[in-house]
Amino acid sequence: MTTSNQEVHTSRDRIEAWFRDRLRTRPLRPAAAESRLRAVEADLAVALPTDVHEWWGLDRVSADYWIPGPFAPVSLEEALETRDIWLLIAEEEGASFDANGEPEPRFLPLFLPIAMSPGGDGLIVDLRPGDSHGAVFRWDHETWLLGVPLWSSVGSMLQDIAAALESGTPVLLRHAALGGTEETCVAVVDHAGDLVWDAAEH
């Protein structure tokens, strides 16, 4: 799915507008400078999808756990540090195979974290060429399994969250329709003024 620069900014504005009158004051994730993004692309030897590039350049992005999971957006520098750590772990683990002789999953150089959970899992963008290019996956730091994408892109993640907040409807419906294991959920504001995602009723 291709998402224009304007659509990414529009979705951020919709999310921020919903937050404004409902949630407590939140810390913000720093935006990345254009020059830094270009340097990262050169280091990775890959052009970031347009919406991923725009994501890192967005200002006024809450650093709280507002992405279903829950996940909190991390800065570009935190993302690169996490990527390096996970690549080092994968290298130290070395190649291994399951009972059927199939290679077990490993964190790959073209996986880029964008958000982290309190328990150490991440949301990653797949930068490899192919059908899942630009898709957002949950990276389980224990099983290392990708599973079904949560969203087809960062842009679709932001659009899904914005629509769910405004309408009170569940997120992750497309993920569920594709056989994904993450629960569909709806936004609730708790007594502390924090956003909580509760499992949707079926």
Protein Blocks (a to p, Z undefined) as FASTA:
>chain_A
ZZdfklmmmmmmmmmmmmmmmmccddddddddfklmmmmmmmnopacdfklmmmmmpghi
afbdfbghiacdddfklmmmmmmmmmmmmmmnopaddfkopacddddfkbccfbdcfkop
acdddfbgcjkgoiacdddfklopnbjafbfbfklmmmmmmmmmmnopaehklmmmnopa
bdcddddddfkopacdddddZZ
